[in-house]
């Protein structure tokens, strides 16, 4: 490696580190999302929270949100048929924590033709109040009704119910056939009274 | 009929289905890599049991955690038990939850609203 390139790389490593610190990110991952990866990161996060004496219900909510988000990527397969195996089940995961909340962000490539349905579904969930959301959850379980592929729908409904916050999501267009789906869940560190 | 005894792991619950000893129990964590592969034998066992059940069946749920993929299969279990009850046998569910765990308590209440079975919510 030429010296300049090497220096650039070192700079990148340090910038990455600083950037993580600045954004209070405690965990960052890019790569394949599968069951083993999901278990490793949820356990790591929970162990850390436990060492910091975070209270149990909060630990459980963070665990739950991570499981559902990561399973959405690993199972519900927003695979691109065009793009061979390279980005199959791949994605990014970021976990951050501040004094007030934990945040779990995932990002993954989805096919552009799925964006509309997913967007409508997530917006619909955001419009529902607690009791309607509860009814929808029960209906989904019982009938598997308006399901997105493989039941991903219930996971999103449940995340909104468990966090008590609106779902935050964005779609960044990448090219003619793909978009990047970013999904952030926020878990307040103070429980509702 | 042969009993089922499964030792729990960090992603699969412990299961006991034993007609002779009158124990029906699910405990631990449920987030299996493949939910159908895990729950299919349990569902099949219960469907078989439902053909000739005990006079009274108490199903114990002591789960610490289950993901949404498992929640559908747990409902399937309750629906088999509900049908068994419609066919004349007595069924009740003992739903255990930890004192800090409002979400798990709430989940028990919701299941009790989805099926026509007697649920006892029990503090662990």
HADDOCK unambig.tbl for C-alpha pairs under 7 A between the chains (distance, minus, plus):
assign (segid A and resid 35 and name CA) (segid B and resid 33 and name CA) 5.97 0.50 0.50
assign (segid A and resid 57 and name CA) (segid B and resid 100 and name CA) 6.32 0.50 0.50
assign (segid A and resid 57 and name CA) (segid B and resid 101 and name CA) 6.15 0.50 0.50
assign (segid A and resid 141 and name CA) (segid B and resid 72 and name CA) 5.49 0.50 0.50
assign (segid A and resid 154 and name CA) (segid B and resid 68 and name CA) 6.46 0.50 0.50
assign (segid A and resid 155 and name CA) (segid B and resid 68 and name CA) 5.86 0.50 0.50
